[in-house]
Amino acid sequence: MAPNAPNPEDSAYEDRRACPRVPVAMPAFLQANGVRHAVHLLDLSAGGAKLNCSAALLTGTAVVLDCGTLCRSAVVRWQTGGVLGICFDRELDAREPRHRAILRAPVCARSRAR
């Protein structure tokens, strides 16, 4: 019997992530199967992102995430309701100024809210 697929909303699943995620609130676009969908980023890491998306996309679907300063190809890893997780084809590199700004911005915004 095969083990159950991990639930991305489960805290044990989050503990196994290779890259820590930071919360964000950012509009973006997701291109999938030749269609551009308006989405909303919920969290982001060097390896992927979680976002609200009204389109039903199959696991394994190739997509491109475009949020202005970042345009990155990815693959859908899971979808539950209107929320989906994607894994970037190449990790963001925190040494690149444009990636560093994206990965640090949510942390800065969160610390200012305190």
GROMACS elastic network, one bead per residue, 0.5 to 0.9 nm:
[ bonds ]
;  ai    aj funct       b0    kb
    2     5     6  0.87345   500
    3     6     6  0.87325   500
    4     7     6  0.86568   500
    6     9     6  0.87219   500
    6    10     6  0.77322   500
    6    12     6  0.87434   500
    6    13     6  0.63889   500
    7    10     6  0.53903   500
    7    11     6  0.87796   500
    7    12     6  0.87202   500
    7    13     6  0.65957   500
    7    78     6  0.88421   500
    8    11     6  0.78312   500
    8    12     6  0.86481   500
    8    13     6  0.57426   500
    8    14     6  0.69121   500
    8    78     6  0.77039   500
    8    79     6  0.88927   500
    8    80     6  0.86858   500
    8    85     6  0.82193   500
    9    12     6  0.86909   500
    9    13     6  0.72633   500
    9    14     6  0.76695   500
   10    13     6  0.53597   500
   10    14     6  0.67430   500
   11    14     6  0.50205   500
   11    15     6  0.64082   500
   12    15     6  0.51581   500
   12    16     6  0.68429   500
   13    16     6  0.54446   500
   13    17     6  0.70595   500
   14    17     6  0.55006   500
   14    20     6  0.84671   500
   14    21     6  0.89940   500
   15    18     6  0.85117   500
   15    20     6  0.88204   500
   16    19     6  0.89064   500
   17    20     6  0.66399   500
   17    21     6  0.85757   500
   18    47     6  0.77527   500
   19    45     6  0.59890   500
   19    46     6  0.62284   500
   19    47     6  0.60999   500
   19    48     6  0.83245   500
   20    44     6  0.83786   500
   20    45     6  0.59852   500
   20    46     6  0.79547   500
   20    47     6  0.87094   500
   21    43     6  0.60203   500
   21    44     6  0.51880   500
   21    46     6  0.79106   500
   21    47     6  0.87460   500
   21    48     6  0.83208   500
   21    49     6  0.77673   500
   21   103     6  0.89919   500
   22    42     6  0.86319   500
   22    43     6  0.53834   500
   22    44     6  0.55375   500
   22    45     6  0.64442   500
   22   103     6  0.77510   500
   22   104     6  0.87345   500
   22   106     6  0.63294   500
   22   107     6  0.67978   500
   23    41     6  0.85269   500
   23    42     6  0.58999   500
   23    44     6  0.65484   500
   23   106     6  0.61943   500
   23   107     6  0.78801   500
   23   110     6  0.81682   500
   24    41     6  0.62846   500
   24    42     6  0.51806   500
   24    44     6  0.67951   500
   24   105     6  0.83954   500
   24   106     6  0.53950   500
   24   107     6  0.86138   500
   24   109     6  0.86340   500
   24   110     6  0.87896   500
   25    40     6  0.68784   500
   25    41     6  0.57040   500
   25    42     6  0.55804   500
   25    43     6  0.75232   500
   25   106     6  0.82339   500
   26    39     6  0.86324   500
   26    40     6  0.56597   500
   26    41     6  0.51313   500
   26    42     6  0.73075   500
   26    67     6  0.76838   500
   27    38     6  0.73964   500
   27    39     6  0.60011   500
   27    41     6  0.61387   500
   27    67     6  0.68042   500
   28    37     6  0.85154   500
   28    38     6  0.61080   500
   28    39     6  0.52728   500
   28    40     6  0.57520   500
   28    41     6  0.67474   500
   28    65     6  0.72006   500
   28    66     6  0.57451   500
   28    68     6  0.74265   500
   29    36     6  0.63994   500
   29    37     6  0.54849   500
   29    39     6  0.54316   500
   29    40     6  0.79288   500
   29    64     6  0.81321   500
   29    65     6  0.59489   500
   29    66     6  0.51102   500
   29    67     6  0.62696   500
   29    68     6  0.88692   500
   30    35     6  0.81695   500
   30    36     6  0.56701   500
   30    37     6  0.51185   500
   30    38     6  0.64937   500
   30    39     6  0.65118   500
   30    53     6  0.84172   500
   30    63     6  0.65000   500
   30    64     6  0.55929   500
   30    66     6  0.62332   500
   30    67     6  0.86418   500
   31    34     6  0.63775   500
   31    35     6  0.55171   500
   31    37     6  0.61760   500
   31    38     6  0.89215   500
   31    62     6  0.86634   500
   31    63     6  0.54213   500
   31    64     6  0.50410   500
   31    65     6  0.65951   500
   31    66     6  0.79653   500
   32    35     6  0.53630   500
   32    36     6  0.64857   500
   32    37     6  0.77130   500
   32    57     6  0.80516   500
   32    61     6  0.73037   500
   32    62     6  0.65481   500
   32    64     6  0.68420   500
   33    36     6  0.84598   500
   33    61     6  0.79894   500
   33    62     6  0.77312   500
   33    63     6  0.75773   500
   37    53     6  0.74895   500
   37    54     6  0.80466   500
   37    55     6  0.72805   500
   38    53     6  0.72410   500
   38    54     6  0.83630   500
   39    51     6  0.65889   500
   39    52     6  0.56260   500
   39    53     6  0.50086   500
   39    54     6  0.76272   500
   40    50     6  0.87844   500
   40    51     6  0.54448   500
   40    52     6  0.51373   500
   40    53     6  0.69676   500
   41    44     6  0.74132   500
   41    49     6  0.71717   500
   41    50     6  0.61951   500
   41    52     6  0.64870   500
   41    53     6  0.89612   500
   41    67     6  0.87207   500
   42    49     6  0.74755   500
   42    50     6  0.54578   500
   42    52     6  0.69827   500
   42    83     6  0.89612   500
   43    48     6  0.86180   500
   43    49     6  0.55755   500
   43    50     6  0.52287   500
   43    51     6  0.69649   500
   43   106     6  0.86921   500
   44    47     6  0.79697   500
   44    48     6  0.60545   500
   44    50     6  0.65451   500
   44    51     6  0.87928   500
   44   102     6  0.87929   500
   44   103     6  0.73613   500
   44   106     6  0.86562   500
   45    48     6  0.53371   500
   45    49     6  0.61172   500
   45    91     6  0.84723   500
   45    92     6  0.78463   500
   45   103     6  0.68508   500
   46    49     6  0.83969   500
   46    88     6  0.80954   500
   46    90     6  0.86165   500
   46    91     6  0.50660   500
   46    93     6  0.69157   500
   46    94     6  0.77065   500
   46    99     6  0.84784   500
   46   103     6  0.73753   500
   47    86     6  0.85565   500
   47    87     6  0.58736   500
   47    88     6  0.55352   500
   47    89     6  0.81768   500
   47    90     6  0.72685   500
   47    92     6  0.65821   500
   48    74     6  0.77523   500
   48    85     6  0.73226   500
   48    86     6  0.53792   500
   48    88     6  0.50715   500
   48    89     6  0.87434   500
   48    91     6  0.75247   500
   48    92     6  0.85778   500
   49    84     6  0.83880   500
   49    85     6  0.57871   500
   49    86     6  0.54409   500
   49    87     6  0.67780   500
   49    88     6  0.80285   500
   50    83     6  0.70195   500
   50    84     6  0.56980   500
   50    86     6  0.64562   500
   51    82     6  0.83399   500
   51    83     6  0.56368   500
   51    84     6  0.56007   500
   51    85     6  0.65563   500
   51    86     6  0.83137   500
   52    81     6  0.89986   500
   52    82     6  0.55620   500
   52    84     6  0.64957   500
   53    56     6  0.78298   500
   53    81     6  0.87852   500
   53    82     6  0.52567   500
   53    83     6  0.58905   500
   53    84     6  0.68381   500
   54    81     6  0.82948   500
   54    82     6  0.52758   500
   54    83     6  0.79454   500
   55    82     6  0.74714   500
   56    79     6  0.79043   500
   56    81     6  0.83144   500
   56    82     6  0.77456   500
   57    60     6  0.85520   500
   57    61     6  0.66365   500
   57    76     6  0.73922   500
   57    78     6  0.88170   500
   57    79     6  0.74007   500
   57    84     6  0.85134   500
   58    61     6  0.56555   500
   58    76     6  0.70394   500
   58    77     6  0.84504   500
   58    78     6  0.78835   500
   58    79     6  0.77405   500
   59    62     6  0.89131   500
   59    75     6  0.76424   500
   59    76     6  0.50693   500
   59    77     6  0.51869   500
   59    78     6  0.56055   500
   59    79     6  0.73000   500
   60    75     6  0.55726   500
   60    76     6  0.51761   500
   60    77     6  0.61653   500
   60    78     6  0.84144   500
   61    74     6  0.84801   500
   61    75     6  0.55571   500
   61    76     6  0.53690   500
   61    77     6  0.82439   500
   62    73     6  0.73564   500
   62    74     6  0.59556   500
   62    76     6  0.66336   500
   63    72     6  0.85161   500
   63    73     6  0.58056   500
   63    74     6  0.52643   500
   63    75     6  0.57413   500
   63    76     6  0.71314   500
   63    86     6  0.84117   500
   64    71     6  0.68264   500
   64    72     6  0.55753   500
   64    74     6  0.58600   500
   64    75     6  0.82454   500
   64    88     6  0.89040   500
   65    70     6  0.75987   500
   65    71     6  0.55397   500
   65    72     6  0.53307   500
   65    73     6  0.62611   500
   65    74     6  0.72024   500
   65    88     6  0.89229   500
   66    69     6  0.77394   500
   66    70     6  0.57975   500
   66    72     6  0.66848   500
   66    73     6  0.88319   500
   67    70     6  0.53853   500
   67    71     6  0.64769   500
   68    71     6  0.69754   500
   69    98     6  0.70606   500
   69    99     6  0.84735   500
   69   102     6  0.79313   500
   70    98     6  0.78157   500
   70    99     6  0.76118   500
   70   102     6  0.79479   500
   72    88     6  0.67003   500
   72    89     6  0.76656   500
   72    90     6  0.80367   500
   72    92     6  0.87675   500
   73    87     6  0.86565   500
   73    88     6  0.59486   500
   73    89     6  0.58264   500
   73    90     6  0.79144   500
   74    86     6  0.60841   500
   74    87     6  0.53143   500
   74    90     6  0.80454   500
   75    85     6  0.85710   500
   75    86     6  0.54054   500
   75    87     6  0.53816   500
   75    88     6  0.64975   500
   75    89     6  0.71427   500
   76    79     6  0.76827   500
   76    84     6  0.71845   500
   76    85     6  0.60236   500
   76    87     6  0.65292   500
   76    88     6  0.89965   500
   77    84     6  0.75830   500
   77    85     6  0.55921   500
   77    86     6  0.53364   500
   77    87     6  0.64806   500
   78    83     6  0.85131   500
   78    84     6  0.55899   500
   78    85     6  0.53084   500
   78    86     6  0.72462   500
   79    82     6  0.71674   500
   79    83     6  0.57219   500
   79    85     6  0.63706   500
   80    83     6  0.54054   500
   80    84     6  0.62272   500
   80    85     6  0.89119   500
   81    84     6  0.78914   500
   87    90     6  0.85199   500
   87    91     6  0.85668   500
   88    91     6  0.59899   500
   88    92     6  0.81046   500
   90    93     6  0.87781   500
   92    95     6  0.88402   500
   92    96     6  0.82271   500
   92    99     6  0.60494   500
   92   100     6  0.84038   500
   92   103     6  0.85309   500
   93    96     6  0.56313   500
   93    97     6  0.87291   500
   93    99     6  0.60621   500
   93   100     6  0.72791   500
   94    97     6  0.72225   500
   94    98     6  0.83452   500
   94    99     6  0.55225   500
   94   101     6  0.82852   500
   94   102     6  0.88803   500
   94   103     6  0.72705   500
   94   104     6  0.89276   500
   95    98     6  0.87450   500
   95    99     6  0.73758   500
   95   100     6  0.63609   500
   96    99     6  0.53656   500
   96   100     6  0.59645   500
   96   101     6  0.86129   500
   97   100     6  0.50326   500
   97   101     6  0.61468   500
   97   102     6  0.87192   500
   98   101     6  0.52864   500
   98   102     6  0.64933   500
   98   103     6  0.88690   500
   99   102     6  0.51123   500
   99   103     6  0.61464   500
   99   104     6  0.84701   500
  100   103     6  0.51918   500
  100   104     6  0.59199   500
  100   105     6  0.82934   500
  101   104     6  0.52395   500
  101   105     6  0.57590   500
  102   105     6  0.53787   500
  102   106     6  0.74273   500
  103   106     6  0.66587   500
  103   107     6  0.76347   500
  104   107     6  0.52876   500
  104   108     6  0.62741   500
  104   109     6  0.87042   500
  105   108     6  0.51465   500
  105   109     6  0.61214   500
  105   110     6  0.85412   500
  106   109     6  0.50780   500
  106   110     6  0.60452   500
  106   111     6  0.86177   500
  107   110     6  0.50982   500
  107   111     6  0.61998   500
  107   112     6  0.87055   500
  108   111     6  0.52045   500
  108   112     6  0.62586   500
  108   113     6  0.87868   500
  109   112     6  0.52740   500
  109   113     6  0.64839   500
  110   113     6  0.53079   500
  110   114     6  0.70992   500
  111   114     6  0.55770   500
